[in-house]
Amino acid sequence: MNKFWIMLFHTYKNKITTKSFIISTAITVLLVLAVTNLQSIISVFQSDDGKQQIAVIDETGGLYPAFAKQLKAADTDNDLQAMQTKESEKDAVKRVKDGEWDGLFIIRQDQKGTITGAYKALTISDESAYKLLKQALTQTKTAVETAKLGISAEKVSSLYTPPEVSKDALEKGAKSEEELGQVMGLVYIMLFVIYFSVIMYASMIAMEVATEKSSRVMEILISSMPPIQQMFAKLFGIALVGITQFAVLLAAGFLSLKLNPQNDESSPISAFLNFTDVPVSTIVYAVIFYLLGYFLYATLAAFLGSVVSRIEDVQQTIQPMVFLIVAGFMIAMFGLGNPDAGFITVTSYIPFFTPMIMFLRVGMLDIPFWQAAAGIALTLVTIVIFATVGAKIYKGGVLIYGNAGGFKAIKQALRISKK
């Protein structure tokens, strides 16, 4: 057992000191800092007050007051600052080109009384200003037309005010709209964490085994400790590498949120990452399903890597495993919008998909405990089967050197392990 721990910490130390681990961790930390400080980054590229200066030429001579009122109502984020100008269109366009104004909006009315508008800016790639101006002019036109018919502004406002529609879940224990909003951030993040960590760390295990085989280091290791101990030492060693990396990322994200004054409770980032009201059971399930997903695919990757003789063949050998991970992730993404679909329920009991899809159901729905327990039990049984069969394949696979691949290599590894 002492050799097991030596191998475990040797694997852990070697991985966390590699340039690839340090560089990937540093890059990911920068991404986390960028996301948690997104509002500050955006504000750097905005003008001092954060508003776009839009000049308005009212060729009708009387619509600007109504238009300004409608624009103020439509611009809930206060992104635009409209100002009426008496300058000619030619002079106003020149000031836009010189950068004095961000845009020019012209209100026109033909002889038939039809109201139209024209928006001019250096570029029209930013749709937000155009949509707000168009919405305000549309509301202005509606107000003018209804006034001709003798309908009061209050009735028009009441006519276009959308009705409030509440959503109430009738099933006992079903999550409310507020609870779903709170747990959505955790579910979304954990799906990506499980997806990327399984692909990255499972591939790392397969590559580690194949590298040792190609360098003939495996022959020395086999003489010093049983191959089965080697396999599980690598699994737990890489698991510690993952825990270390995620601890660094969580610490960076937490400190960034706390130290940035713009990340108050009302900011979108803080609201999305607010897990204070998420049930403890959901967080516990997140840890459980993450570990299940890792050990399921890590065990599979270890014995697939053991039957590979060349490093160049690793990606091809583990490709079916990667397809399974991608399929589970895509199904989970679909399930975010429809978590109670029958297709989602069925696939949540398939062990290869359970870590992501069952956690999705646990987070978004109030499912009976036995369903989550059944998913966990099925995945544990699968891991045990993979560990048992995988250990035998690993034991024989590390002794295979040749061009054999796929099922032929697995059969050969099982035959050697029996000797």
ZIGICOR-V67531 format. One line per field, one symbol per residue. ss: DSSP state (2 for helix, 1 for strand, 0 for the rest). phi: phi as a letter, one per 20 degrees, with the letter a starting at -180 (. if undefined). burial: b if it has 16 or more other ideal C-beta (glycine too) atoms within 10 Angstrom, else e. A space follows every 50 residues. Layout:
# ZIGICOR-V67531
ss = ???
phi = ???
burial = ???
This chain:
# ZIGICOR-V67531
ss = 02222222222222220022222222222222222202222222000000 01111111000002222222222200000111110000222222222000 00111111100000111111000000222222222222222222222200 00222222220000000000000000222222222222222222222222 22222222222222002222222200222222222222222222222222 22222222200000000222220000000222222222222222222222 22222200002222222022222222222222222220000222222000 22222222222222000022222222222222222222222222222000 0000022222222222200
phi = .ffgfffgffffffffefffffffffffffffffffdfffffffeefgem deedecddffnbefgfffffffffefeledcebeceffffffffffffnf ceaccddcbefenfecbcdcbgcdfeeffgffffffffffffffffffen effffffffefffececceeffnfffffffffegffffffffffffffff ffffffffffffffemfgfffffdbfgffggfffgfffffffffffffff ffffffffeeffeefeffffffeedfefgfffffffffffffffffffff ffffffeeecffeffffeggffffffffffffffffebfeffffffffee gfdggefffgfffecdeffffffffffffffffffffffffffffeffee crefbmfffffffffffff
burial = eeebeebbeebbeebeeeeebeeebeebbeebbeebbbeeeeeeeeeeee bbbbbbbbeeeebbebbbebbeebbeeeebbbeeeeeeeeebbeebeeee bbbbbbbebeeeeebebebbbeeeeeeebbebbeebbebbbbbbeeeeee eeeeebeeeeeeeeeeeeeeeeeebeeebbebbebbbbebbebbbebbbe bbbbbbbbbbebbbeeebeebeeebebbbbbbbbbbbbbbbbeebeeebe ebbeebbeebeebeeebebbebbeeeebbeebeebbebbbebbbbbbbbb bbbbbbbbbeeebbeebbeebbebbeebbebbebbeeebeeeebbebbeb bbbbbbbbbbbbbbbebeeebbeebbebbeebbeebbeebbbbbbbbbbb eeebbeeebbebbeebbee
